[in-house]
Amino acid sequence: MMVRKLRLQRGWSQDQLAQLSGLSVRTIQRIERGQKAGLESLKSLAAVFDVQVVDLEKEVAMTTDQECFDEERRVIEYVRDLKGFYSHLLIYIVVISGLFVFNFTVSPEFVWAKWVAFGWGVGVISHGLSVFEIFDFFMPNWERKQIEKRLGKKL
C-alpha cells in the first residue's frame, strides 16, 4: 500500500515505476495488492523512493491488516452495487421506452406497457433502496449477523 501511495504521490504509472526500479510491472502490481515482496524487490523500491527498506517492509506487512482489506472490499462492493443499479435503471428506461413505442404502434387503444413498467419499476425502486441503504433489510449488517450466527463467532 505504501508503494502505491509513494508512486501516486510522484505521479508515476506502474510502468514508470517498473522501469525506474528494474522490476516487472507484474511484480509492482503484486506488491501494491499486499503480497509479500522479496528483499531485492524492496531494495530496488527503497532506492527509487529514497526510503529505508525497513520502512517499506513494515508498511507492506501492515497492508495485510484485515481491517484495511475489509474497508477496501466494502467500498469495492458498494461501487459494484451502485454500478449494477445504474445499469439496471438504464436498461429499464430503454426497454420500457421501447415497449411503450411498440404498444402505441401496435395497439394504441389498450396501454398494456404500463403494467410492465409498474412491475419492473417496483424492482428498480427496491434495487435503489437497497443500494443506497435506505432500508437495512438483507444488507451487510444482516449478512454479517447471519454469518456470525452460523460460524458461532464474531467477525
C-alpha positions in Angstrom: 0.0 0.0 0.0 2.8 2.4 0.8 4.4 1.6 -2.5 1.2 2.6 -4.3 0.9 5.8 -2.2 4.5 6.7 -2.9 4.1 6.0 -6.6 0.9 8.1 -6.8 2.5 11.0 -4.9 5.1 11.2 -7.5 2.6 10.9 -10.3 4.2 7.7 -11.8 2.4 4.9 -13.5 3.2 1.3 -12.7 5.1 1.1 -15.9 7.3 4.1 -15.0 8.0 2.6 -11.5 8.9 -0.7 -13.1 11.4 1.0 -15.4 12.9 3.1 -12.6 13.2 0.1 -10.2 14.1 -2.6 -12.7 11.2 -4.7 -11.6 8.4 -6.0 -13.8 5.0 -4.4 -13.9 3.5 -7.6 -12.6 5.8 -7.5 -9.5 4.7 -3.9 -8.8 1.1 -4.9 -9.1 1.5 -7.8 -6.7 3.3 -5.7 -4.1 0.7 -3.0 -4.3 -2.0 -5.6 -3.7 -0.2 -6.5 -0.5 1.6 -9.7 -1.5 4.9 -10.2 0.2 7.8 -8.7 -1.6 11.3 -10.2 -1.8 14.2 -8.4 -0.3 15.8 -7.5 -3.6 12.5 -6.0 -4.8 12.2 -4.0 -1.6 15.8 -2.7 -2.0 15.0 -1.6 -5.5 11.9 0.2 -4.5 13.5 1.8 -1.5 16.3 3.1 -3.7 13.8 4.6 -6.1 11.6 6.2 -3.4 14.6 7.2 -1.3 13.3 5.5 1.8 14.6 2.7 4.1 13.9 -0.9 3.3 12.7 -1.4 6.9 10.1 1.3 6.4 8.8 -0.5 3.2 8.8 -3.9 5.0 6.8 -2.5 7.9 4.3 -0.9 5.5 4.0 -4.0 3.3 3.3 -6.1 6.4 0.7 -3.6 7.5 -1.2 -3.9 4.2 -2.1 -7.4 5.2 -4.0 -5.9 8.1 -7.6 -7.3 7.8 -9.3 -4.0 8.6 -7.7 -2.3 5.6 -8.8 -5.1 3.3 -12.3 -5.2 4.8 -12.8 -1.5 4.2 -11.5 -1.7 0.7 -13.6 -4.7 0.0 -16.7 -2.9 1.3 -16.0 0.2 -0.8 -15.4 -2.0 -3.9 -18.7 -3.9 -3.3 -20.6 -0.7 -2.8 -19.3 0.7 -6.1 -20.2 -2.5 -7.9 -23.6 -2.4 -6.4 -24.0 1.2 -7.5 -22.9 0.4 -11.0 -25.3 -2.5 -11.1 -28.2 -0.2 -10.0 -27.4 2.4 -12.6 -27.1 -0.3 -15.3 -30.5 -1.7 -14.2 -32.0 1.7 -14.3 -30.7 2.4 -17.8 -31.9 -0.9 -19.1 -35.3 -0.3 -17.6 -35.6 3.1 -19.2 -34.5 1.8 -22.6 -36.7 -1.3 -22.6 -39.8 0.4 -21.2 -39.5 3.2 -23.7 -39.3 0.7 -26.4 -42.3 -1.2 -25.1 -44.4 2.0 -24.9 -43.4 2.8 -28.5 -44.3 -0.7 -29.6 -47.6 -0.6 -27.6 -48.7 2.6 -29.1 -47.7 1.4 -32.6 -49.5 -1.9 -32.4 -52.5 -1.4 -30.2 -52.9 2.2 -29.0 -56.4 1.5 -27.7 -55.1 -0.6 -24.8 -52.0 0.5 -22.9 -50.6 -2.7 -21.6 -47.0 -1.5 -21.3 -47.9 0.4 -18.1 -48.2 -2.9 -16.3 -44.8 -4.0 -17.3 -43.4 -0.6 -16.4 -45.1 -0.8 -13.0 -43.9 -4.3 -12.2 -40.3 -3.7 -13.3 -40.4 -0.3 -11.7 -41.1 -1.8 -8.3 -37.9 -3.9 -8.8 -35.8 -0.9 -9.8 -37.1 1.1 -6.8 -36.3 -1.8 -4.4 -32.9 -2.2 -6.0 -32.2 1.6 -5.5 -33.4 1.4 -1.9 -31.1 -1.5 -1.2 -28.1 0.1 -2.9 -28.5 3.5 -1.2 -29.1 1.7 2.1 -32.4 3.4 2.8 -33.8 0.1 4.1 -31.5 -2.2 6.1 -33.3 -5.3 5.1 -30.9 -8.0 3.9 -28.0 -5.5 4.0 -24.4 -6.2 5.0 -25.2 -6.0 8.7 -27.8 -8.6 8.3 -25.5 -10.8 6.3 -22.7 -10.3 8.9 -25.0 -11.3 11.7 -26.2 -14.4 9.9 -22.6 -15.4 9.1 -21.6 -14.9 12.8 -24.6 -16.9 13.9 -23.7 -19.8 11.7 -20.0 -19.7 12.4 -20.6 -19.1 16.1 -18.1 -16.3 16.4 -17.7 -12.6 15.8 -16.3 -11.3 12.5 
